[in-house]
Amino acid sequence: MTDDRTSLHATDAPEDGWFPQSVAAGYDDGEDSGAAASAVDFLAALADGGPALELAVGTGRIALPLAGRGVPVTGIDLSRAMVARLRAKPGGAELPVTIGDMTTTVVEGAGTFTLAYLVYNTINNLTTQDAQVDAFRNAAAHLAPGGRFVVEVGVPELRRLPPGQEAVIFGLSGERVAFDRYEDLTRQRFSSHYVTVGADGRGSHRSIPFRYVWPAELDLMARLAGMRLEQRYEDWERAPFTSESGSHVSVYGLP
Ligand SMILES: C[S@@+](CC[C@H](N)C(=O)[O-])C[C@H]1O[C@@H](n2cnc3c(N)ncnc32)[C@H](O)[C@@H]1O
């Protein structure tokens, strides 16, 4: 299997990256609004009423309810198709969003945000260490002094990989198998694959490339960007982060 985009649909625009129309259309299906509500509570408390910037805002899953709590939210995203979904939701037309790369795009109000955040494993969408460092730098460049940058991402699952095995299944049903394939441990590259076989026997395969990143590595990226780790939890409910935690919510502060 390869990382090519053979599953792009005719209406998909290549500039929308890995989140074109065919993906954006179903992105919010099966959304866990409870998890989003906890994230919004957490972020609203940290924003402290100040303006917030969401890197990779997507369909506004977090940005719109956060804005509904009175926090002025601005977004950046690469995909016009994802942002079109955001625009179609209540409040979505008013939310300022810039189409661009989160590692380089500078929005109005840079230097005044009390909060920037990058959630839902989306730092993994940046597939090189340099790009991930640049996301930290760009987030820091948007913060006011004392501002916070929040990252939510999974802990790499390498403990599930015995020597010689390169794939981990994370979803299995009658007609669908979903798995992560760790193709390059030297560059921390992996990809998620979704293989579906319909009742007619016809199949489809979609894959998306990622770079996994360790918590301690993120802390160094923050240091490179002039920030320090202030808090780390297992989840948005502030459960303690331990050796067994599968993900983390980390809060970095700009002095
Ligand atoms: C998993 S979705 C997350 C969306 C939203 N943050 C959420 O929590 O629902 C990933 C998003 O990242 C965007 N994205 C990926 N790479 C990007 C980049 N380099 N710059 C800006 N956006 C990017 C995609 O277009 C997509 O909307």
The ligand as an SDF file (V2000), in Angstrom:
LIG
                    3D

 27 29  0  0  0  0  0  0  0  0999 V2000
   -8.3790   16.0770   12.1630 C   0  0  0  0  0  0  0  0  0  0  0  0
   -8.8780   17.6270   11.4560 S   0  0  0  0  0  0  0  0  0  0  0  0
   -9.0500   18.5790   12.9440 C   0  0  0  0  0  0  0  0  0  0  0  0
   -9.9830   19.7570   12.7870 C   0  0  0  0  0  0  0  0  0  0  0  0
  -10.3480   20.4660   14.0950 C   0  0  0  0  0  0  0  0  0  0  0  0
   -9.1720   21.0080   14.7360 N   0  0  0  0  0  0  0  0  0  0  0  0
  -11.0840   19.5320   15.0480 C   0  0  0  0  0  0  0  0  0  0  0  0
  -10.6360   19.3920   16.1830 O   0  0  0  0  0  0  0  0  0  0  0  0
  -12.1090   18.9620   14.6540 O   0  0  0  0  0  0  0  0  0  0  0  0
   -7.3660   18.1900   10.7690 C   0  0  0  0  0  0  0  0  0  0  0  0
   -7.4260   19.5290   10.0830 C   0  0  0  0  0  0  0  0  0  0  0  0
   -6.1000   19.9860    9.8850 O   0  0  0  0  0  0  0  0  0  0  0  0
   -6.0460   20.6830    8.6580 C   0  0  0  0  0  0  0  0  0  0  0  0
   -4.6260   20.7440    8.2770 N   0  0  0  0  0  0  0  0  0  0  0  0
   -3.7980   19.7110    8.0060 C   0  0  0  0  0  0  0  0  0  0  0  0
   -2.5630   20.1610    7.7310 N   0  0  0  0  0  0  0  0  0  0  0  0
   -2.6210   21.5190    7.8220 C   0  0  0  0  0  0  0  0  0  0  0  0
   -1.6710   22.5510    7.6660 C   0  0  0  0  0  0  0  0  0  0  0  0
   -0.3890   22.2860    7.3550 N   0  0  0  0  0  0  0  0  0  0  0  0
   -2.0680   23.8300    7.8530 N   0  0  0  0  0  0  0  0  0  0  0  0
   -3.3580   24.1180    8.1620 C   0  0  0  0  0  0  0  0  0  0  0  0
   -4.3070   23.1730    8.3250 N   0  0  0  0  0  0  0  0  0  0  0  0
   -3.9420   21.8920    8.1650 C   0  0  0  0  0  0  0  0  0  0  0  0
   -6.9230   19.8730    7.7620 C   0  0  0  0  0  0  0  0  0  0  0  0
   -7.3290   20.6000    6.6180 O   0  0  0  0  0  0  0  0  0  0  0  0
   -8.0780   19.5340    8.7060 C   0  0  0  0  0  0  0  0  0  0  0  0
   -9.0870   20.5050    8.6570 O   0  0  0  0  0  0  0  0  0  0  0  0
  1  2  1  0
  2  3  1  0
  2 10  1  0
  3  4  1  0
  4  5  1  0
  5  6  1  0
  5  7  1  0
  7  8  2  0
  7  9  1  0
 10 11  1  0
 11 12  1  0
 11 26  1  0
 12 13  1  0
 13 14  1  0
 13 24  1  0
 14 15  1  0
 14 23  1  0
 15 16  2  0
 16 17  1  0
 17 18  1  0
 17 23  2  0
 18 19  1  0
 18 20  2  0
 20 21  1  0
 21 22  2  0
 22 23  1  0
 24 25  1  0
 24 26  1  0
 26 27  1  0
M  CHG  2   2   1   9  -1
M  END
$$$$
